[in-house]
């Protein structure tokens, strides 16, 4: 009798699983510049954190051409001589530093969101 009960229970569970269909994993909806503030304000799930981590990682990667541009610009200003050139060189150096810092901060945000995502139990 116990075997029959166990088989019946297993069959019911199997039928329930089949009827319910496969378990669906929530989709990670990409974050855009237009939606980032709303997504941060409504942070609720592991996938929200992963989407923001992907967004910031992409932003950091997109900063590389800007860094290259400001690096070349800075090197060009370094070739100038004279007292007037020093002001231009400082400004070009500040632009290069700002681009590098933007990339670094985007990477830090990506890492922080990825770390927080792994703390979620879903």
C-alpha positions as CSV (number, residue, x, y, z in Angstrom):
1,X,0.0,0.0,0.0
2,X,2.8,2.3,0.8
3,X,4.5,1.7,-2.6
4,X,1.2,2.5,-4.3
5,X,0.8,5.7,-2.4
6,X,4.4,6.8,-3.1
7,X,3.9,6.0,-6.9
8,X,0.7,7.9,-6.9
9,X,2.3,10.9,-5.2
10,X,5.3,10.8,-7.6
11,X,2.9,10.6,-10.6
12,X,0.9,13.6,-9.3
13,X,4.1,15.6,-8.8
14,X,5.3,14.6,-12.3
15,X,2.0,15.5,-13.9
16,X,1.9,18.8,-12.0
17,X,5.4,19.6,-13.2
18,X,4.5,18.7,-16.8
19,X,1.3,20.7,-16.6
20,X,3.0,23.7,-15.2
21,X,5.7,23.6,-17.9
22,X,9.4,24.2,-17.6
23,X,10.6,26.6,-14.9
24,X,11.2,30.0,-16.5
25,X,14.3,31.9,-15.6
26,X,13.5,35.7,-15.4
27,X,15.0,37.6,-18.3
28,X,17.6,40.3,-17.7
29,X,16.2,43.4,-19.3
30,X,19.0,45.7,-20.5
31,X,19.5,49.1,-18.9
32,X,19.9,52.1,-21.1
33,X,20.9,55.7,-20.4
34,X,17.2,56.7,-20.5
35,X,16.2,54.0,-18.0
36,X,19.1,53.8,-15.6
37,X,17.7,56.2,-12.9
38,X,14.4,54.4,-12.8
39,X,16.2,51.0,-12.7
40,X,18.3,52.1,-9.8
41,X,15.3,53.6,-7.9
42,X,13.4,50.3,-8.4
43,X,16.2,47.8,-7.6
44,X,14.4,44.7,-6.4
45,X,16.1,41.5,-7.8
46,X,19.3,39.7,-8.6
47,X,18.6,40.3,-12.3
48,X,18.2,44.0,-11.6
49,X,21.7,44.1,-10.2
50,X,23.1,42.0,-13.0
51,X,21.5,44.3,-15.6
52,X,23.0,47.3,-13.9
53,X,26.4,45.6,-13.7
54,X,26.3,44.9,-17.5
55,X,25.3,48.5,-18.1
56,X,28.2,49.9,-16.1
57,X,30.7,47.4,-17.6
58,X,29.6,48.5,-21.1
59,X,29.9,52.2,-20.1
60,X,33.4,51.6,-18.9
61,X,34.4,49.8,-22.1
62,X,32.9,52.7,-24.1
63,X,35.2,55.1,-22.3
64,X,38.3,53.5,-23.9
65,X,38.1,55.5,-27.2
66,X,37.6,58.7,-25.2
67,X,40.7,57.9,-23.1
68,X,42.7,57.2,-26.3
69,X,41.5,60.5,-27.8
70,X,42.5,62.6,-24.7
71,X,45.8,60.8,-24.4
72,X,46.7,61.7,-28.0
73,X,45.5,65.3,-27.3
74,X,47.5,65.6,-24.2
75,X,50.7,64.3,-26.0
76,X,50.1,66.8,-28.7
77,X,49.9,69.6,-26.1
78,X,53.1,68.4,-24.5
79,X,54.9,69.2,-27.7
80,X,54.0,72.9,-27.3
81,X,56.5,75.1,-25.6
82,X,56.3,78.3,-23.6
83,X,54.4,79.6,-20.6
84,X,51.1,79.7,-22.5
85,X,51.4,76.0,-23.3
86,X,51.5,75.0,-19.6
87,X,47.8,76.1,-19.1
88,X,46.8,74.1,-22.2
89,X,48.8,71.1,-21.0
90,X,47.2,71.2,-17.6
91,X,43.7,71.3,-19.1
92,X,44.5,68.4,-21.5
93,X,45.9,66.4,-18.6
94,X,42.7,67.1,-16.5
95,X,40.5,65.9,-19.4
96,X,42.6,62.7,-19.7
97,X,42.4,62.1,-15.9
98,X,38.6,62.7,-15.9
99,X,38.1,60.1,-18.7
100,X,40.2,57.6,-16.8
101,X,38.4,58.2,-13.6
102,X,35.0,57.8,-15.3
103,X,36.1,54.4,-16.6
104,X,37.3,53.4,-13.2
105,X,34.1,54.5,-11.4
106,X,32.0,52.7,-14.0
107,X,34.0,49.5,-13.4
108,X,33.6,49.9,-9.6
109,X,29.8,50.3,-10.0
110,X,29.7,47.2,-12.2
111,X,31.7,45.2,-9.7
112,X,29.5,46.4,-6.8
113,X,26.3,45.5,-8.6
114,X,27.7,42.1,-9.6
115,X,28.7,41.4,-6.0
116,X,25.3,42.4,-4.7
117,X,23.6,40.2,-7.2
118,X,25.3,37.2,-5.8
119,X,24.0,37.9,-2.4
120,X,20.4,37.4,-3.5
121,X,18.6,34.1,-3.0
122,X,16.1,33.6,-5.7
